Amino acid sequence: MERFVSISEVSKFLDVKESTLYVWRYKGMIPCYKVGGRVLFRLSELNKFAESFKQPVLAKPAVRIAG
């Protein structure tokens, strides 16, 4: 069975406030489960969620020093 994590663990993992996670949950922006009054998250779904924000790293142009 896959591991579930608490909202406080997700807060640390994503480096966002717990209140932000509750807002995202309310808006349906982040996948989660409510079990016995607790909000829980699947690690695999969190990884996919985090990857959806990935942006390409742009290469900096080479700087030439005249000499």
QUIGI-V396619 format. One line per field, one symbol per residue. ss: DSSP state (H for helix, E for strand, C for the rest). A space follows every 50 residues. Layout:
BEGIN
ss = ???
END
This chain:
BEGIN
ss = CCCEEEHHHHHHHHCCCHHHHHHHHHHCCCCCEEECCEEEEEHHHHHHHH HCCCCCCCCCCCCCCCC
END
